[in-house]
Amino acid sequence: MLQHAEALCTAQIQAAPKKTVPLSASISKLVSSGWSYFGYNSEKSSTKSSSSSAVSTPPPPPKYMTNGEMRARVIRAECLLLTSLILLLQESIMSYLKAGLNLRKGYKSYENVWAEIKNMGDESDKLVDNNTLGGVHFGLGTIHIVLASMPAKILRIISSFGYTGDKAFGFDLVQKCIAGKGIRSPLGSLMYLSYYTILTGFAPSVLGETNIPVADKILNEALKDYKESAFFLYFAGRTNRLKGLTQESTENFELASSKATAEWGSELQRLCDYELGLNCAILLDWTGAQKCFDRLASENYWSKAFFLYFKAACLEASGERDKAITIYQSIPGLVNRKFGGRTILVEQYVARKLKLFEQNGFDTHLPALEILLIWNAFSSMTPEHLKTCLAQVDAKISQNRTATGLDSLAVLKTIKGAILHQLGQHKEGAECLNWVIALPAAKVQEEKWVVPFACWEAGVGAWMEDKQQEGDRRWTRAKGFWEKAMTFSGYEFEFRLSIRIHAAMMKIQELLEQMNLKAFH
């Protein structure tokens, strides 16, 4: 659909009358004579009647780009921007390359319209409609925010064309879009919410304290104007989950799904089903979770293999091990989602785990909790649910102390360390995670992701423990763990962890600037 809209806009741009561009006096003269030759100069058409001349004489070329052409350029750029955002979610090098190319084309289109509006000066109020201007503000602002939010590993791929993001400038433009009250004003609010909820979801224990109140304020303002909006209700669900209000979050997602109409809302309904399944897992309602993921798998949404894997993990967590094994055995033939000729990353993870399960006689080690660790979900759990998970991990470690391989033990200890930190037991959490971090690289054969993720969780624990420290002691230990995590590469979910670390480092930079400003005054 986005490609079709882009093609229509391109056709409109090509058909639009072109403005005169005075390159030099001679070129201007040549163009002028050319227009006269084709009848654009009415003074040389004296042999024709005035009525005939009015009909046959083509209009003079416009001084500026027409409003219709600018609108078409903005819509085309918007299609390219939205396509890029979808590609960025694919978490692969090929998708990042394609996203970079689309961002470049979109940025150039926005930039051309922006330059034209500035050339118009005071005339722009008459020549450019408010919705087109709001589209430029939204598009340029969003691109700057996206580029500023990307870690170096991804930025090296998507910004190879030379653009860098200015977050402050981006937010200023998006705020102008919202204030303009045009048709893209809700999109501007959604962009703000995306930044303060989705980005916060990558590092909730680090960013939540400052970002969640901002998200709440934006959300409350938006819901005053768009009470029935399925999109804003969806973000209300995301925000409530970040606050640990999982039951309220579930109600938000259910309402958002009910508001999504059949004509356009099927994708949003599926997205809400996914969020509802994740909420059920956070609440340890494994029966409810497996029903949500079963529904998504039956609709062949995104990755059937992953949703069946998550369903089987939920069944196993609820004690239905035989059913879980049957589903595990049915999944390998479904690992077929490709992007750029390669299997998507989450299915690579599923295929590897299933192969490992089969080799070990399906002696699994809490795969549902492993997903919740990778998905950063423990920060949304209540202390009671965290303690339940902790007891399960301890039982698994004790039960399989001799039989458990080093890789599986490292995963279990990383899960345990993350849970202990969320419970405020930082000393015990650090002991678990430091054991994992100290493992020689050659010793970890299968779970290559676990050591960098343990570094991340150790940094989160240090951040929480050192919260009351003064000056740079507030973040020194956490930063050290995160910098160590950045030295690893070639593991599953690498780009996801890179975004988390980048978001945390941005927070440290923000605190450092505030500290320096305070010292200056």
Beta strands, then each sheet from edge to edge (+ up, - down):
strand 1: 338-339
strand 2: 342-343
sheet 1: 1+ 2-
end
